[in-house]
């Protein structure tokens, strides 16, 4: 765990504890603070909760999920050497790739994650600037990865290096910027209501104000996925 955090090189991290029944509990802290709480994380993991990590806020790191050993070799061959690689189950890897030495706009970080995932066969559904990755040193609690002896496999750190963004990342960022600008230029259409708005009985005004307030209340109650 310590080596993974050092290789990722962030000031603060978001540590996730995913409970199968209650969802994700997230705590943020520095590497030292997270290491100090390792006992609590081990206890939560032993109770069947997955432990994950991501930078707290947008950064120059993007996660590429569901990579093969061959894809990792191709990453290194192309000069996109990951900062950290975790083997999350037998032959399945997650790579934290540094595409910038400083923070990025969330939208550009997401596009960069999509670009790397598309090039190397990563999971496109996990290509997002706030995507969590597994934290090394804890067990993968997904039932499909239960071993023949009934135990869960440990997430193991296979590569770790504290280096600046490689030169090859410039092309990834250029493609990400291009995609982002293209999306900005795409025409946007207003949503079409699925049913006519009801009219109030008084002055005949639309009830959309009340409807919007109710929707805003619902949206405010949503948590991070």
DABEL-V953218 format. One record per residue. RES is the residue in three letters. PHI is phi as a letter, one per 40 degrees, with the letter a starting at -180 (999 if undefined). OMEGA is omega in degrees with one decimal (none if undefined). Layout:
BEGIN
((RES | PHI | OMEGA) (RES | PHI | OMEGA))
END
This chain:
BEGIN
((UNK | 999 | -178.6) (UNK | c | -179.2) (UNK | c | 178.7) (UNK | c | 179.8) (UNK | c | 179.5) (UNK | c | -179.8) (UNK | c | 178.6) (UNK | c | 169.1) (UNK | g | 179.4) (UNK | c | 176.1) (UNK | c | -179.9) (UNK | b | -178.3) (UNK | b | 170.0) (UNK | b | 179.3) (UNK | b | -178.9) (UNK | b | 173.0) (UNK | b | -175.1) (UNK | c | 176.2) (UNK | c | -177.8) (UNK | d | -176.5) (UNK | c | -172.3) (UNK | b | 179.5) (UNK | g | -172.1) (UNK | c | 169.7) (UNK | b | -175.5) (UNK | b | 173.5) (UNK | b | 178.9) (UNK | b | 178.5) (UNK | i | 175.8) (UNK | c | 178.4) (UNK | d | 179.8) (UNK | c | 179.6) (UNK | c | 179.7) (UNK | c | 178.5) (UNK | c | 179.0) (UNK | c | -179.8) (UNK | c | -174.9) (UNK | c | 179.5) (UNK | c | 178.6) (UNK | c | 179.2) (UNK | c | 178.2) (UNK | c | 179.7) (UNK | c | 179.3) (UNK | c | 178.0) (UNK | c | 179.7) (UNK | c | 178.8) (UNK | c | 176.2) (UNK | g | -179.7) (UNK | c | 174.2) (UNK | c | 179.6) (UNK | b | -176.7) (UNK | b | -179.0) (UNK | a | 169.9) (UNK | a | 173.6) (UNK | c | 177.1) (UNK | c | -175.1) (UNK | h | -178.8) (UNK | c | -179.5) (UNK | a | 177.7) (UNK | c | 179.5) (UNK | c | 171.9) (UNK | b | 179.2) (UNK | c | 172.6) (UNK | b | -172.0) (UNK | b | 172.0) (UNK | g | 179.3) (UNK | c | 175.0) (UNK | c | 176.6) (UNK | c | 178.2) (UNK | c | 179.0) (UNK | c | 177.7) (UNK | c | 177.2) (UNK | c | 179.5) (UNK | c | 175.7) (UNK | d | 180.0) (UNK | c | 178.8) (UNK | c | -177.2) (UNK | c | 176.8) (UNK | g | 177.7) (UNK | c | -176.9) (UNK | d | -177.3) (UNK | c | 172.9) (UNK | c | -179.9) (UNK | a | 176.6) (UNK | b | 177.3) (UNK | b | 172.2) (UNK | c | -171.8) (UNK | c | 172.0) (UNK | a | -173.4) (UNK | d | 176.8) (UNK | g | -179.6) (UNK | b | -170.2) (UNK | b | 168.2) (UNK | b | -179.3) (UNK | b | 170.9) (UNK | c | -176.3) (UNK | b | 178.3) (UNK | c | 179.9) (UNK | b | 178.8) (UNK | a | 178.0) (UNK | c | 178.3) (UNK | b | -179.3) (UNK | c | 177.8) (UNK | b | 168.7) (UNK | d | -179.1) (UNK | d | -178.4) (UNK | c | 179.9) (UNK | c | 176.4) (UNK | c | 177.9) (UNK | c | 178.9) (UNK | c | 178.2) (UNK | c | 177.7) (UNK | c | 178.5) (UNK | c | -179.1) (UNK | c | -179.2) (UNK | c | 178.7) (UNK | c | -179.3) (UNK | c | -177.8) (UNK | c | -169.5) (UNK | b | 174.0) (UNK | g | 176.3) (UNK | c | -178.8) (UNK | c | -179.4) (UNK | c | -179.5) (UNK | c | 178.4) (UNK | b | -177.6) (UNK | c | -176.7) (UNK | a | -175.6) (UNK | c | 179.3) (UNK | b | -177.9) (UNK | c | 176.5) (UNK | c | 172.0) (UNK | b | -178.4) (UNK | c | -179.2) (UNK | c | -177.4) (UNK | c | 178.5) (UNK | h | 179.1) (UNK | b | -176.5) (UNK | c | 174.4) (UNK | c | -171.9) (UNK | c | 179.9) (UNK | c | -175.4) (UNK | d | -177.5) (UNK | c | -179.9) (UNK | b | 177.1) (UNK | c | -178.1) (UNK | c | -179.3) (UNK | c | 179.8) (UNK | c | 177.6) (UNK | g | -179.2) (UNK | c | 176.5) (UNK | c | -178.6) (UNK | c | 175.4) (UNK | c | 171.9) (UNK | c | -173.4) (UNK | b | 178.3) (UNK | c | -178.3) (UNK | b | 178.0) (UNK | a | 177.0) (UNK | a | 179.0) (UNK | a | 178.6) (UNK | c | -176.7) (UNK | b | 174.6) (UNK | c | 177.7) (UNK | c | -179.7) (UNK | c | -178.9) (UNK | d | -179.1) (UNK | c | -179.8) (UNK | c | -179.4) (UNK | c | 179.2) (UNK | c | 177.1) (UNK | c | -179.8) (UNK | c | 178.7) (UNK | c | 177.8) (UNK | c | 179.4) (UNK | c | 178.4) (UNK | c | 179.5) (UNK | c | 178.7) (UNK | c | 179.8) (UNK | c | -179.9) (UNK | c | 176.9) (UNK | c | 179.2) (UNK | c | 179.5) (UNK | c | -177.4) (UNK | c | -179.3) (UNK | c | 179.0) (UNK | c | 180.0) (UNK | b | 179.5) (UNK | b | 178.3) (UNK | c | 178.8) (UNK | c | 178.2) (UNK | c | -179.2) (UNK | d | -179.3) (UNK | c | 178.1) (UNK | a | 179.5) (UNK | c | 177.0) (UNK | c | 179.4) (UNK | c | 178.3) (UNK | b | 176.2) (UNK | c | -177.4) (UNK | c | -174.8) (UNK | c | -174.7) (UNK | c | 178.1) (UNK | g | -179.5) (UNK | c | 179.2) (UNK | c | 178.7) (UNK | c | -174.2) (UNK | c | 179.3) (UNK | c | 178.2) (UNK | c | 180.0) (UNK | c | -179.7) (UNK | c | 179.3) (UNK | c | 178.7) (UNK | c | 178.9) (UNK | c | 179.5) (UNK | c | 178.5) (UNK | c | 178.8) (UNK | c | -178.3) (UNK | c | -178.3) (UNK | c | -178.3) (UNK | c | -178.4) (UNK | c | 175.8) (UNK | b | 175.7) (UNK | c | -179.3) (UNK | c | none))
END
